[in-house]
Amino acid sequence: MKQQQSGTTAPIGAPDYSIDGRIAIVTGASRGIGRGLAEALAAAGAVVVATARRLDDLRPLLDDIEAAGGRAAGYELDVRDVGAIGRTFGRIAEEHGAIDILVNNAGVGDGMAAEDITEAYWDEMMDVNLKGLFFCSQAAGRIMLKQGRGRIVNVSSQVSIVGIPDGAAYCASKGGVNQLTKVLALEWGARGIGVNAVGPTFIYTPGTADRLDEPEFRRSVLERIPAGRIGTIQDVAGAVIYLASPASDLVNGTLLLVDGGWTAR
Ligand SMILES: NC(=O)c1ccc[n+]([C@@H]2O[C@H](COP(=O)([O-])OP(=O)(O)OC[C@H]3O[C@@H](n4cnc5c(N)ncnc54)[C@H](OP(=O)(O)O)[C@@H]3O)[C@@H](O)[C@H]2O)c1
């Protein structure tokens, strides 16, 4: 970029994927993808701020990060509680000096046939996946705007852009995440904040293992993934770290699919 703007012929160096020392919040970090993302961010040098509804559920993660030589702290946070989000993010900024990265991972995702969906089920899906994600972004965004810098990465899904049976509420919530990602990128992009999303396919985690180990279901999933394999948390971590790093500085408002090609057809 420098080369094009200045017209000089300075060599272009390797892209900067470094997030060393960055303060990185991961919501829903007690298990599954969030736990793995927290470990990967810490391994990449970030100071991880892990959140979940119960602090005790974060202890194993915090111990593992510390044992591996990383830096991490845990905070209790139910993302359905908007007041608690503001207070917790304020505390985090005060205690750590900044919020550089927010990974909005907390989510719920059980499937239910459209004709069976209740108001309570619908509200829970929207409260966690969409409303919680928005107010976490707002709380982090207010702090990042003062800092004049920050990166937000929303964990969306491949089914934010395609449908799956039994996914009415889940797909709608993730479609909303994509739209929020675009709007926040437009509002905050000129003020130093990048907002992007990742869209994973089925990811093998302790929570999805039972289902993905069923031969019939596994076959039906693999038939749709040209890459021929189920996703791993490591696959998602690669995309998240890229979007959290200076290497993606000009990437804003986008959905980076990590779906092995599921949605390419
Ligand atoms: N697994 C997949 O195949 C897949 C594919 C595409 C996208 N995703 C997305 O990836 C994200 C993580 O999924 P996962 O499979 O790892 O799920 P998971 O194993 O069920 O973990 C969900 C995490 O979200 C947290 N959470 C749930 N409700 C919360 C609330 N009200 N407040 C705060 N935290 C809450 C849980 O923490 P506590 O319950 O301990 O508070 C837990 O840490 C979700 O956004 C999901 O939609 C998953």
The ligand as a MOL file (V3000), in Angstrom:
LIG
                    3D

  0  0  0     0  0            999 V3000
M  V30 BEGIN CTAB
M  V30 COUNTS 48 52 0 0 0
M  V30 BEGIN ATOM
M  V30 1 N -19.9260 -25.8910 16.7470 0
M  V30 2 C -20.2570 -25.6210 15.4900 0
M  V30 3 O -20.3220 -26.5080 14.6430 0
M  V30 4 C -20.5100 -24.1790 15.0830 0
M  V30 5 C -20.6020 -23.8760 13.7200 0
M  V30 6 C -20.8090 -22.5490 13.3370 0
M  V30 7 C -20.9030 -21.5480 14.2950 0
M  V30 8 N -20.8230 -21.8760 15.6140 0 CHG=1
M  V30 9 C -20.9130 -20.7740 16.5900 0
M  V30 10 O -19.7440 -20.7980 17.3900 0
M  V30 11 C -20.0360 -20.2880 18.6930 0
M  V30 12 C -19.6050 -21.2940 19.7480 0
M  V30 13 O -20.2830 -22.5160 19.5030 0
M  V30 14 P -19.8790 -23.8760 20.2480 0
M  V30 15 O -20.2630 -24.9810 19.3440 0
M  V30 16 O -18.5070 -23.8080 20.7610 0 CHG=-1
M  V30 17 O -20.9490 -23.8560 21.4660 0
M  V30 18 P -20.8870 -24.4870 22.9220 0
M  V30 19 O -19.8930 -25.5850 23.0160 0
M  V30 20 O -22.2990 -24.7610 23.3030 0
M  V30 21 O -20.3480 -23.2480 23.8020 0
M  V30 22 C -21.1230 -22.0940 23.8760 0
M  V30 23 C -20.4350 -21.0590 24.7190 0
M  V30 24 O -21.3110 -19.9360 24.7890 0
M  V30 25 C -21.5190 -19.6180 26.1420 0
M  V30 26 N -22.8500 -19.0970 26.4100 0
M  V30 27 C -24.0570 -19.6400 26.1610 0
M  V30 28 N -25.0470 -18.8480 26.6280 0
M  V30 29 C -24.4160 -17.7590 27.1840 0
M  V30 30 C -24.8770 -16.5940 27.8330 0
M  V30 31 N -26.1810 -16.3510 28.0150 0
M  V30 32 N -23.9550 -15.7080 28.2760 0
M  V30 33 C -22.6390 -15.9340 28.1080 0
M  V30 34 N -22.1290 -17.0170 27.5080 0
M  V30 35 C -23.0270 -17.9210 27.0570 0
M  V30 36 C -21.2720 -20.8880 26.9350 0
M  V30 37 O -20.7930 -20.5120 28.2100 0
M  V30 38 P -21.4910 -20.9060 29.5810 0
M  V30 39 O -22.6550 -21.8030 29.2680 0
M  V30 40 O -20.4150 -21.5800 30.3480 0
M  V30 41 O -21.8620 -19.5860 30.1660 0
M  V30 42 C -20.1760 -21.5570 26.1270 0
M  V30 43 O -18.9100 -21.1270 26.5300 0
M  V30 44 C -21.5400 -19.9940 18.7070 0
M  V30 45 O -21.7500 -18.6290 18.4170 0
M  V30 46 C -22.0590 -20.8680 17.5750 0
M  V30 47 O -23.2590 -20.3800 17.0340 0
M  V30 48 C -20.6340 -23.1630 16.0370 0
M  V30 END ATOM
M  V30 BEGIN BOND
M  V30 1 1 1 2
M  V30 2 2 2 3
M  V30 3 1 2 4
M  V30 4 1 4 5
M  V30 5 2 4 48
M  V30 6 2 5 6
M  V30 7 1 6 7
M  V30 8 2 7 8
M  V30 9 1 8 9
M  V30 10 1 8 48
M  V30 11 1 9 10
M  V30 12 1 9 46
M  V30 13 1 10 11
M  V30 14 1 11 12
M  V30 15 1 11 44
M  V30 16 1 12 13
M  V30 17 1 13 14
M  V30 18 2 14 15
M  V30 19 1 14 16
M  V30 20 1 14 17
M  V30 21 1 17 18
M  V30 22 2 18 19
M  V30 23 1 18 20
M  V30 24 1 18 21
M  V30 25 1 21 22
M  V30 26 1 22 23
M  V30 27 1 23 24
M  V30 28 1 23 42
M  V30 29 1 24 25
M  V30 30 1 25 26
M  V30 31 1 25 36
M  V30 32 1 26 27
M  V30 33 1 26 35
M  V30 34 2 27 28
M  V30 35 1 28 29
M  V30 36 1 29 30
M  V30 37 2 29 35
M  V30 38 1 30 31
M  V30 39 2 30 32
M  V30 40 1 32 33
M  V30 41 2 33 34
M  V30 42 1 34 35
M  V30 43 1 36 37
M  V30 44 1 36 42
M  V30 45 1 37 38
M  V30 46 2 38 39
M  V30 47 1 38 40
M  V30 48 1 38 41
M  V30 49 1 42 43
M  V30 50 1 44 45
M  V30 51 1 44 46
M  V30 52 1 46 47
M  V30 END BOND
M  V30 END CTAB
M  END
